[in-house]
Amino acid sequence: MHSAQDSTAIRPVMRGRTALELAFWLLAFAAILLFPRKLIILNEIAILALFALSLDLILGYAGVLSLGHAAFLGLGAYTAGLFAKHMNGDPLTGLAVSAAVTGLAGFLSSFLVLRGTDLTRLMVTLGLALLLGEAANKASWLTGGADGLQGITMQPLLGQFAFDLAGRTAYLYSLVTLLILFLIARVIVASPFGMALRAIRDNPLRARAIGVPVSHRLVTVYTIAAVYAGIAGALLAQTTQFVSLDVLELHRSADVLLVLVIGGTGYLYGGIIGALAFKLLQDAIASATPQYWQFWIGLLLVILVLTGRERIRAALTGISRRLAFGRATAGSAP
Amino acid sequence: MLTIIIDGIAYGMVLFILAVGLSVTLGLMNFVNLAHGAFAMAGGYCAVVATTRAGIPFLLALPLAFLVTAIAGALLERLLYRPLYNRPHLDQVLFSIGMVFMAVASIDWLMGSQQQFVTLPEALKGRTEIFGIPVGRYRLFIIVLCGLLAAGLQLILSATRFGSQLRAAVDDARVARGLGISVNRVFALTFAAGSGLAGLGGALGAEILGLDPTFPLKFMIYFLIVVSVGGTSSISGPFLAALLLGIADVAGKYYIPQAGSFIIYALMILLLLVRPQGLFARAR
C-alpha cells in the first residue's frame, strides 16, 4: 500500500529527471548552433568538466584527497602533444596513447598515494605534481620548457573533420568524449564497485570489516581517475594545439577542487555544473580585473567553506527536483 | 664546501623558524593550514616596508614583523580559523588555498609583482673569516638568532606551565578542558605565536629566500616537507628536518643545478613512503 503510493510518487520524478538530463545534453550539443562565437570557452568548459569528473571519482566517491591531480592532466597533455608532434597526428590515436600512459602512471603512483592518512596523501600528491612540473620545466629539449610545446599539428578528426579556428570540431570532439566518459562513469558508480567505494569513503575500517578489499578498490579507482584526467589533458593539448607548463601548476589542482566544490562532490553532474559556473565566473572576473582575478577566486573559496559547501548542493538538488517534478506533472497532465 | 654547509645551515634555520608554527597547527592541532606561507610573506613585506620606506632599522623591524603577523594571526584565528578546527580536511585545504590566493593577489596589488629587498644594516653585510673560512655575516647572524629561538621554544614547550598546557590540550583536548585548561585560549596563543614566528622568518629570510608575491606558493611545499619529515611530536624533529632540507637544497642546487628542486621533492616522497610518521617521530 505504502510502497505502491511511494513508487507512483517517485516515478514521475524519475522520469522528469531523465527528461531534464536529456534536455541538458541536448542543450549542450545545440550550443554549437546557439552560441557559435562562444565555442572556444565551451570547449574549455567541457574539458574542465571532464577533469572535475575525474577528481570526483576519487574525492567524491572514494574520499581520497588529492592536491596534485594536475599531474595527470599535464602528463596527458604532454603525451598527446608529443605524440602528435613526433609520431602521429591522428586525434583518437593520441587520445588512446595518453589514456594508456596516464593510466599506467596512475596505477604506479597509486601505491605511493594510497598509503597513510589524508595529510600524507596531500603531501605525496602535491609532491608528485611538483616533481612532474619540475621535470617538464628542466627537460626543455623535449617539452619546450617555459616556452611551451609548440608546433603541434592535428590531422582531421576521423579523417573527416578538420579542427577549425572557431572551435566547432574541438567543442564537439570534447563534448562527445565527455558524454561517453560520463556514461561510463555512471555505470562504474552505480556498480557494486561504486558502492564499495562509497563504503570506503564513509568508513574505511568498516568497509574492510565487511570484506571490501579496500586497497584494491582504491588502486582501481585511482587508475581510472588518472585515465580520465589524462584524456582531459589530451583533449586540451589537441584542441588548443599547444601545451604549456601551466597545465602542471598547483593552481590547476586547486581550481579543479574549487570546481568540484561549487558543483558538489559525490554526484556526477557536480563537476559539469561546477565547470560551467567556474568558467563563466572566471571569464567575467578576468575581463573585469585581468590581473587580480585570483583574489576573487580565493575569496569565493573562503566564503564557500565558511558558509558550508553543502548548501549549494542542497540548493541545486532542490531546483532540479522542482524542475523535474514540474515537468513531470505537466507532461502527464493529459 | 664548508661555505655551502654554512649557507645550508642558515637556510635551514630560516626554514625552521618559518615552519615551526605550521608544525604546531598541522601536527598538533591537526589543522591543514596551507596559508602558513602567507603569514611569512606578510612578515617579509612588513620588514621591507619598515626598512625601506619608514627608515626603521632592520633589527627593530624584526620584532615589528613578529608582532604584526602575530596580531594578524590572532585575529584570523578567532574570526576564521576556529570554526574550521573540526571540519574535514577538504574544507581546511580549500579554505587555506583560498587564503593563499587572496594573499598573493593582494600583495601583488599593493606592492607589485617584482622581487623586494630589505635594507640590512652595515654591520651585517659582507663576510668575516672564521677559522679561515669566509662566512657571510648575515648568515652567521641568522644561525645564532635562530639557534637561540629554537632553544627558547624547546624550553617553553618542555619547562613552562604554558608548554605543558599546550601538550595536554593537544594530546586530548577534552580531558584538558575537563582539567580546567582553557584549550581555546591555548590554541589561539599558539596560533598567534606560530604566525608571528612565520612573519619573523619571512623578514629574516627575505634576503636569502627571495621575496615576491608568489612566496606562499613557492615555499608551501618546503614548510610541508619540514613538518612531515620532522614529525610533530617535538621541536627537535622539525629542527633537524629543516637543517637537512636546507643543506640538501643548497648543496643540490650548487652541485647539480640542472636537477633543480627535483632532488628535494623526490627525497620527500621517498621519506614519506618509508616513514609516513616522519623521520624523527616517536612511536605513539
Interface residues (C-beta under 8 A of the other chain):
Chain A: L59 L65 L67 L112 R115 G116 T117 D118 L119 T120 L122 M123 V124 L126 G127 L128 L130 L131 E134 A135 N137 K138 L250 H251 A254 L257 L258 V261 T265 Q291 Y292 W293 Q294 F295 I297 G298 L299 L300 L301 V302 L304 V305 L306 R309
Chain B: L26 V32 L80 P83 L84 R87 H89 L90 D91 V93 L94 F95 I97 G98 M99 V100 F101 M102 A103 V104 A105 S106 D108 W109 L217 M220 I221 L224 I225 S228 Q258 A259 G260 S261 F262 Y265 A266 M268 I269 L272 L273 P276
